[in-house]
Amino acid sequence: MGSSMAQPAFEDIVDDFEFLDDWEDRYRMVIEMGKAMAALDDALKVPATKVDGCASQVWLHPMIDGGIFRFDGDSDAVIVRGLIAVLRALYNDLPVDRVAQVDAWAELSRLGLQDHLSAQRSNGVRAMIDRIQTTAAAA
Amino acid sequence: MFDVAKIRDDFPILARQVNGRPLVYLDNGASAQKPQVVIDAVTRAYADEYANVHRGLHTLSNIATEKYESVRGIIARFLNAPSEDQVILTSGTTEGINLVAYGWAMANMQAGDEIILSVMEHHANIVPWHFLRERMGVQIKWVDINADGSLDPQAVLDAITPKTRLIAVTQISNVLGTVVDVKSICAGARARGVPVLVDGSQGAVHMPVDLSDLGCDFYPITGHKLYGPSGSGAIWIAPERLAEMRPFMGGGDMIREVHKDSVIYNDAPMKFEAGTPGIVQTIGLGVALDYLMDIGMDKIAAHEADLCAYAKSRLQTLPWLHVQGDAPDRAAIFSFTMDGAAHAHDISTILDKKGVAVRAGTHCAGPLMDHLGVSASCRASFAMYNTRAEVDTLIDALEFAQDLFG
């Protein structure tokens, strides 16, 4: 794990991405993760879980139990679902007081996706990270 | 002779790459790219000829005023309007329609009066009328489109009642590409004494416009879609309607005399142009329209008709692609969704990686998207500088996206 604050699940993703040379394969992987992720229950797709500032619809449902942070999420865009899956691997099961210490952009850059994520503000990654940090800070 | 290669050379941005691929710019419905002559005119206006207009008597102000004011005549020629005195310079169609809402409709309508809109209007031709609904109790009456995306002029005319005060309808749908028979609507409405606003945002870009023949009362255009600078535009208003209008925005230029307890307004068109205008943008728009007239709107329309037919034939070969609307008379604007998991934003993200710029979302046309039952779509909208080869690139990129999302 080295100096990374990230979770083993995220390290597995980093390992997978390490062998992908071009953007096509990286996107294919993100898309596969998006397709594979379980959908959020429709009952949880309410204004309180909706994340504004995204071009597509995004919902995040955080749960803090016994000091451990978790969230589920969903989007109507597959690539965004894949990015949610990546963020879940990054943050889920962390002690809630460690959430703020995660440098999400640095971690995401290890996947070689940072150009695409930062260039496209509208994909909502920034808004999702903000929501995660705010929720954890308020716990 | 229309030479698309020569025209492309006039647009420096078309030579650039995006994500390592040659740019295929198919987001012209949102905004068109600018030819070098427009870029040069904007630079020259700031570098050599800049001062405020209508104010000073010094040399630079006179030059700037002369260049700025000459654009009124260029616009009148471009639209074949009866007189340049009926051309009000604006920042674009949105300002033009708001001017009609505040300056004409609010002064001439009351609670219970009706405005007829088609269901495929752009928000710029919807929200100003919602203001009147909210603030004055004006009723909006919606006319549906046919299953193929066409709009029956008779359906619009059949919606007229004794309370109808205005019909506001687009000339070309920014989502479906449908070309509306606005001339028939204008003729029928005129016979019943109902004024018509024709939204020319897309129409003026893709076909020759003849306002001396069209018969409408209001015709707004947007400069940035016409290969001109953003923040430029105009609205042509029939003299009978101009006479019924009160000023919308107050400020300099629109006023002749201001005293502590009285004001005397300027004459139209300046009566409706408050404050320092978009001087340089407007000068650039004049150059863009001259450029278009040099090429010939009929030739541009013919080239785009060829692109439209070719794009349609190729898009039809993709069984997993669904193009919204297929009106018999249409422009080269195609909105579509894909079978499978891909959302419009997914598709546009992948197309962008292939160098193809399209729009994704609801295209500022909420009521139309509701009517179609589509939450979001991608839109490829073509311009005079696009080519059949770029249609092929779009198709290849779509096939790649389909393979990716499956």
Interface residues (C-beta under 8 A of the other chain):
Chain A: W23 E24 Y27 R28 I31 G34 K35 A55 S56 S75 D76 A77 V78 I79 V80 H116 Q120 S122 N123
Chain B: A341 A342 H343 H345 D346 T349 I350 K353 A360 G361 S375 A376 L404 F405
